[in-house]
Amino acid sequence: MPFLSRNVVYGPPIKMTAFRKVAIGTWRTVGDPSVYSTLELETAAAHAYLEKLNQQSSLKITLTHLLGKCVAETIRRHPEMNSLLRFGKLYSRKHVDIFFQVASDTQGNDLSGSTVRKAEDKTVFDFAQIMQKQVSEIRTKGDPAYRKMKNTMKMIPGWLAGFMINLSGFIMYTLNIWTPLLGTPRDPFGSIMITNIGSLGLDSAFVPLVPYSRVPCLIAMGAVKDLPIVKNGKIEIASILKLAVTIDHRVIDGMHASHLAKTLRKVFENPEQELGGVTHQTQASNM
């Protein structure tokens, strides 16, 4: 492993429109351009799909794993959203990496993350396998991927923490340099971030973007609820998953967000047609 190497693998700068340049020039930090939206998804087809998948697997495949795959497929179809901003230019990522926020312990006293790399090529089975392995290591081995960084953060005074975090983000993403001295995995946060707040009993909540992660979109999964909806002019009760989405307007604009919402709904509410049946998922995961 080279001592100094590229942190993120990406191609040449993207040709930007005048509006994109204005957006980047207007908002200097990720904290300024946050846009918030909600998306409600019916879960009937998703739950039926999960039931079939779980019948063919010893793993416990959950709605979180399925949503992660649906998000990866959505970004694969709309690669313009899979970009990294550095020095006022957008760079297209080569792969879709999905980062999931997870509790480091069962009490939820600390947070860490599980990252599914090259998620565009992974199956729902793969998501479950990779995440369960990573979460198990985090909770039994004390978060080995971030242990060095966390130990360093424990030693520095609170007033210096922000500077150190921002410096780390500048090195990894603005300069695009990775070194083991940083104490984090290469490109730790990936293309998009997902957190399951429904597991905490929350119906819905907007989660702020993490500036040093340079992730342009964060999706918070709420608790699934039975709610009244209107179908064909009639009121029905449906099982609904509410997503609270926070985006960085410098990278993702209204048209991008519209594509994200429409495609994610299409894939999530029709997983067997859009992702392939159980046989396809099983065969692909064994390749």
FENNOR-V487860 format. One record per pair of residues at least 24 apart in sequence whose ideal C-beta (glycine too) atoms are under 10 Angstrom apart, sorted by sequence separation. I is the first residue (numbers start at 1). J is the second residue. If there is no record, write none. Layout:
((I | J) (I | J))
This chain:
((43 | 67) (46 | 70) (72 | 96) (94 | 118) (95 | 119) (96 | 120) (98 | 122) (114 | 138) (189 | 213) (190 | 214) (191 | 215) (192 | 216) (193 | 217) (194 | 218) (195 | 219) (196 | 220) (197 | 221) (198 | 222) (199 | 223) (203 | 227) (219 | 243) (220 | 244) (71 | 96) (72 | 97) (95 | 120) (96 | 121) (112 | 137) (113 | 138) (188 | 213) (189 | 214) (190 | 215) (191 | 216) (192 | 217) (193 | 218) (194 | 219) (195 | 220) (196 | 221) (197 | 222) (198 | 223) (219 | 244) (220 | 245) (243 | 268) (41 | 67) (72 | 98) (95 | 121) (96 | 122) (112 | 138) (187 | 213) (189 | 215) (191 | 217) (192 | 218) (193 | 219) (194 | 220) (195 | 221) (196 | 222) (197 | 223) (198 | 224) (218 | 244) (219 | 245) (220 | 246) (71 | 98) (100 | 127) (111 | 138) (112 | 139) (187 | 214) (192 | 219) (193 | 220) (194 | 221) (196 | 223) (198 | 225) (218 | 245) (219 | 246) (241 | 268) (110 | 138) (217 | 245) (218 | 246) (219 | 247) (41 | 70) (69 | 98) (98 | 127) (102 | 131) (152 | 181) (189 | 218) (217 | 246) (218 | 247) (68 | 98) (100 | 130) (112 | 142) (113 | 143) (115 | 145) (152 | 182) (153 | 183) (216 | 246) (217 | 247) (218 | 248) (67 | 98) (68 | 99) (100 | 131) (104 | 135) (112 | 143) (114 | 145) (152 | 183) (215 | 246) (216 | 247) (217 | 248) (68 | 100) (98 | 130) (102 | 134) (103 | 135) (111 | 143) (113 | 145) (148 | 180) (151 | 183) (215 | 247) (216 | 248) (67 | 100) (98 | 131) (102 | 135) (105 | 138) (106 | 139) (110 | 143) (112 | 145) (113 | 146) (148 | 181) (149 | 182) (150 | 183) (215 | 248) (216 | 249) (100 | 134) (104 | 138) (105 | 139) (112 | 146) (148 | 182) (149 | 183) (150 | 184) (214 | 248) (216 | 250) (217 | 251) (65 | 100) (100 | 135) (103 | 138) (104 | 139) (112 | 147) (148 | 183) (149 | 184) (216 | 251) (217 | 252) (64 | 100) (102 | 138) (103 | 139) (110 | 146) (147 | 183) (148 | 184) (149 | 185) (215 | 251) (216 | 252) (102 | 139) (105 | 142) (146 | 183) (203 | 240) (205 | 242) (207 | 244) (209 | 246) (211 | 248) (214 | 251) (64 | 102) (82 | 120) (104 | 142) (105 | 143) (112 | 150) (145 | 183) (146 | 184) (204 | 242) (206 | 244) (207 | 245) (208 | 246) (209 | 247) (104 | 143) (145 | 184) (146 | 185) (149 | 188) (173 | 212) (203 | 242) (204 | 243) (205 | 244) (206 | 245) (207 | 246) (209 | 248) (217 | 256) (110 | 150) (145 | 185) (172 | 212) (173 | 213) (174 | 214) (202 | 242) (204 | 244) (206 | 246) (216 | 256) (217 | 257) (79 | 120) (102 | 143) (144 | 185) (169 | 210) (172 | 213) (173 | 214) (203 | 244) (219 | 260) (104 | 146) (146 | 188) (169 | 211) (170 | 212) (172 | 214) (173 | 215) (202 | 244) (76 | 119) (77 | 120) (145 | 188) (169 | 212) (198 | 241) (217 | 260) (72 | 116) (75 | 119) (76 | 120) (168 | 212) (169 | 213) (170 | 214) (198 | 242) (75 | 120) (76 | 121) (165 | 210) (166 | 211) (167 | 212) (169 | 214) (198 | 243) (219 | 264) (68 | 114) (72 | 118) (73 | 119) (104 | 150) (165 | 211) (166 | 212) (69 | 116) (72 | 119) (73 | 120) (165 | 212) (197 | 244) (68 | 116) (71 | 119) (72 | 120) (164 | 212) (165 | 213) (72 | 121) (73 | 122) (162 | 211) (194 | 243) (195 | 244) (64 | 114) (69 | 119) (72 | 122) (162 | 212) (65 | 116) (68 | 119) (69 | 120) (69 | 122) (193 | 246) (68 | 122) (69 | 123) (70 | 124) (30 | 85) (69 | 124) (72 | 127) (192 | 247) (68 | 124) (69 | 125) (65 | 122) (67 | 124) (69 | 126) (65 | 123) (66 | 124) (69 | 127) (65 | 124) (68 | 127) (69 | 128) (28 | 88) (65 | 125) (67 | 127) (68 | 128) (24 | 85) (65 | 126) (66 | 127) (23 | 85) (62 | 124) (65 | 127) (66 | 128) (68 | 130) (24 | 87) (25 | 88) (61 | 124) (64 | 127) (65 | 128) (68 | 131) (24 | 88) (61 | 125) (64 | 128) (65 | 129) (20 | 85) (24 | 89) (59 | 124) (62 | 127) (65 | 130) (14 | 80) (24 | 90) (59 | 125) (61 | 127) (62 | 128) (65 | 131) (21 | 88) (57 | 124) (61 | 128) (64 | 131) (65 | 132) (21 | 89) (57 | 125) (59 | 127) (60 | 128) (61 | 129) (117 | 185) (192 | 260) (14 | 83) (20 | 89) (21 | 90) (56 | 125) (59 | 128) (62 | 131) (117 | 186) (14 | 84) (20 | 90) (53 | 123) (59 | 129) (61 | 131) (62 | 132) (115 | 185) (117 | 187) (53 | 124) (57 | 128) (58 | 129) (61 | 132) (119 | 190) (120 | 191) (10 | 82) (16 | 88) (53 | 125) (57 | 129) (59 | 131) (60 | 132) (113 | 185) (115 | 187) (119 | 191) (10 | 83) (13 | 86) (16 | 89) (59 | 132) (115 | 188) (117 | 190) (119 | 192) (10 | 84) (13 | 87) (15 | 89) (16 | 90) (50 | 124) (54 | 128) (59 | 133) (115 | 189) (116 | 190) (13 | 88) (14 | 89) (15 | 90) (49 | 124) (53 | 128) (113 | 188) (115 | 190) (8 | 84) (10 | 86) (13 | 89) (14 | 90) (113 | 189) (115 | 191) (7 | 84) (12 | 89) (13 | 90) (14 | 91) (113 | 190) (8 | 86) (13 | 91) (14 | 92) (115 | 193) (116 | 194) (12 | 91) (13 | 92) (10 | 90) (11 | 91) (12 | 92) (113 | 193) (114 | 194) (10 | 91) (11 | 92) (113 | 194) (9 | 91) (10 | 92) (11 | 93) (91 | 173) (113 | 195) (8 | 91) (10 | 93) (11 | 94) (9 | 93) (10 | 94) (86 | 170) (111 | 195) (8 | 93) (9 | 94) (10 | 95) (91 | 176) (8 | 94) (9 | 95) (8 | 95) (86 | 173) (87 | 174) (85 | 173) (86 | 174) (87 | 175) (99 | 187) (101 | 189) (8 | 97) (84 | 173) (85 | 174) (86 | 175) (87 | 176) (99 | 188) (84 | 174) (86 | 176) (97 | 187) (99 | 189) (100 | 190) (97 | 188) (98 | 189) (99 | 190) (108 | 199) (84 | 176) (95 | 187) (97 | 189) (98 | 190) (99 | 191) (101 | 193) (108 | 200) (97 | 190) (98 | 191) (99 | 192) (100 | 193) (101 | 194) (102 | 195) (103 | 196) (93 | 187) (96 | 190) (97 | 191) (98 | 192) (99 | 193) (100 | 194) (101 | 195) (102 | 196) (95 | 190) (96 | 191) (97 | 192) (98 | 193) (99 | 194) (100 | 195) (101 | 196) (95 | 191) (96 | 192) (98 | 194) (99 | 195) (100 | 196) (101 | 197) (103 | 199) (93 | 190) (102 | 199) (103 | 200) (93 | 191) (113 | 213) (84 | 187) (101 | 207) (84 | 191) (82 | 190) (83 | 191) (82 | 191) (101 | 210) (81 | 191) (82 | 192) (81 | 192) (99 | 210) (79 | 191) (99 | 213) (75 | 191) (99 | 215) (75 | 192) (101 | 218) (74 | 192) (97 | 215) (72 | 191) (99 | 218) (101 | 220) (71 | 191) (72 | 192) (71 | 192) (98 | 219) (100 | 221) (71 | 194) (68 | 192) (68 | 194) (90 | 216) (67 | 194) (86 | 214) (67 | 196) (85 | 214) (64 | 194) (84 | 214) (64 | 195) (83 | 214) (84 | 215) (85 | 216) (64 | 196) (84 | 216) (63 | 196) (83 | 216) (62 | 196) (64 | 198) (82 | 216) (63 | 198) (64 | 199) (81 | 216) (82 | 217) (81 | 217) (29 | 166) (62 | 199) (30 | 169) (75 | 217) (71 | 217) (124 | 271) (71 | 219) (68 | 219) (124 | 275) (67 | 219) (123 | 275) (124 | 276) (68 | 221) (123 | 276) (125 | 278) (67 | 221) (124 | 278) (126 | 281) (125 | 281) (129 | 285) (64 | 221) (123 | 280) (124 | 281) (125 | 282) (128 | 285) (63 | 221) (123 | 281) (126 | 284) (127 | 285) (123 | 282) (125 | 284) (126 | 285) (90 | 250) (123 | 283) (124 | 284) (125 | 285) (126 | 286) (63 | 224) (90 | 251) (123 | 284) (124 | 285) (125 | 286) (88 | 250) (122 | 284) (123 | 285) (85 | 248) (121 | 284) (122 | 285) (123 | 286) (7 | 171) (8 | 172) (40 | 204) (123 | 287) (7 | 172) (8 | 173) (83 | 248) (85 | 250) (7 | 173) (10 | 176) (38 | 204) (81 | 247) (85 | 251) (121 | 287) (9 | 176) (83 | 250) (84 | 251) (7 | 175) (8 | 176) (38 | 206) (83 | 251) (7 | 176) (8 | 177) (37 | 206) (82 | 251) (83 | 252) (6 | 176) (7 | 177) (8 | 178) (36 | 206) (81 | 251) (5 | 176) (6 | 177) (7 | 178) (36 | 207) (80 | 251) (81 | 252) (5 | 177) (6 | 178) (7 | 179) (34 | 206) (36 | 208) (71 | 243) (80 | 252) (81 | 253) (4 | 177) (5 | 178) (80 | 253) (83 | 256) (4 | 178) (5 | 179) (34 | 208) (67 | 241) (78 | 252) (4 | 179) (5 | 180) (7 | 182) (34 | 209) (80 | 255) (81 | 256) (2 | 178) (3 | 179) (4 | 180) (33 | 209) (67 | 243) (80 | 256) (81 | 257) (2 | 179) (3 | 180) (4 | 181) (7 | 184) (9 | 186) (10 | 187) (31 | 208) (47 | 224) (2 | 180) (3 | 181) (7 | 185) (8 | 186) (9 | 187) (30 | 208) (31 | 209) (46 | 224) (63 | 241) (78 | 256) (81 | 259) (1 | 180) (7 | 186) (8 | 187) (30 | 209) (31 | 210) (32 | 211) (80 | 259) (81 | 260) (6 | 186) (7 | 187) (29 | 209) (30 | 210) (31 | 211) (39 | 219) (41 | 221) (5 | 186) (6 | 187) (7 | 188) (30 | 211) (43 | 224) (78 | 259) (8 | 190) (29 | 211) (30 | 212) (35 | 217) (38 | 220) (40 | 222) (43 | 225) (77 | 259) (78 | 260) (30 | 213) (33 | 216) (41 | 224) (43 | 226) (77 | 260) (30 | 214) (34 | 218) (38 | 222) (78 | 262) (1 | 186) (30 | 215) (40 | 225) (42 | 227) (74 | 259) (75 | 260) (78 | 263) (30 | 216) (74 | 260) (77 | 263) (78 | 264) (40 | 227) (42 | 229) (74 | 261) (76 | 263) (77 | 264) (74 | 262) (75 | 263) (40 | 229) (42 | 231) (71 | 260) (74 | 263) (75 | 264) (77 | 266) (73 | 263) (74 | 264) (77 | 267) (73 | 264) (74 | 265) (47 | 239) (71 | 263) (74 | 266) (46 | 239) (70 | 263) (71 | 264) (73 | 266) (74 | 267) (44 | 238) (47 | 241) (70 | 264) (73 | 267) (74 | 268) (43 | 238) (44 | 239) (46 | 241) (70 | 265) (72 | 267) (73 | 268) (42 | 238) (43 | 239) (44 | 240) (70 | 266) (71 | 267) (41 | 238) (42 | 239) (43 | 240) (67 | 264) (70 | 267) (71 | 268) (77 | 274) (40 | 238) (41 | 239) (42 | 240) (43 | 241) (69 | 267) (70 | 268) (73 | 271) (41 | 240) (42 | 241) (69 | 268) (70 | 269) (40 | 240) (41 | 241) (67 | 267) (74 | 274) (40 | 241) (41 | 242) (66 | 267) (67 | 268) (70 | 271) (73 | 274) (39 | 241) (40 | 242) (41 | 243) (66 | 268) (69 | 271) (73 | 275) (39 | 242) (40 | 243) (38 | 242) (39 | 243) (70 | 274) (38 | 243) (39 | 244) (63 | 268) (66 | 271) (69 | 274) (70 | 275) (8 | 214) (37 | 243) (38 | 244) (39 | 245) (69 | 275) (37 | 244) (38 | 245) (36 | 244) (37 | 245) (36 | 245) (37 | 246) (66 | 275) (35 | 245) (36 | 246) (37 | 247) (35 | 246) (36 | 247) (34 | 246) (35 | 247) (69 | 281) (34 | 247) (35 | 248) (33 | 247) (34 | 248) (35 | 249) (33 | 248) (34 | 249) (32 | 248) (33 | 249) (31 | 248) (32 | 249) (33 | 250) (35 | 252) (37 | 254) (30 | 248) (32 | 250) (33 | 251) (35 | 253) (39 | 257) (53 | 271) (29 | 248) (30 | 249) (33 | 252) (35 | 254) (49 | 268) (52 | 271) (30 | 250) (37 | 257) (41 | 261) (52 | 272) (61 | 281) (27 | 248) (29 | 250) (30 | 251) (37 | 258) (39 | 260) (46 | 267) (49 | 270) (50 | 271) (57 | 278) (27 | 249) (28 | 250) (35 | 257) (39 | 261) (46 | 268) (49 | 271) (56 | 278) (26 | 249) (27 | 250) (37 | 260) (38 | 261) (39 | 262) (41 | 264) (42 | 265) (45 | 268) (46 | 269) (48 | 271) (49 | 272) (55 | 278) (56 | 279) (26 | 250) (37 | 261) (41 | 265) (45 | 269) (46 | 270) (48 | 272) (53 | 277) (54 | 278) (57 | 281) (23 | 248) (24 | 249) (25 | 250) (39 | 264) (40 | 265) (43 | 268) (44 | 269) (45 | 270) (46 | 271) (52 | 277) (53 | 278) (56 | 281) (57 | 282) (23 | 249) (24 | 250) (39 | 265) (41 | 267) (42 | 268) (43 | 269) (45 | 271) (46 | 272) (49 | 275) (52 | 278) (56 | 282) (23 | 250) (24 | 251) (41 | 268) (42 | 269) (45 | 272) (51 | 278) (52 | 279) (22 | 250) (23 | 251) (41 | 269) (45 | 273) (49 | 277) (53 | 281) (57 | 285) (23 | 252) (39 | 268) (45 | 274) (49 | 278) (52 | 281) (53 | 282) (20 | 250) (23 | 253) (20 | 251) (49 | 281) (20 | 253) (19 | 253) (17 | 253))
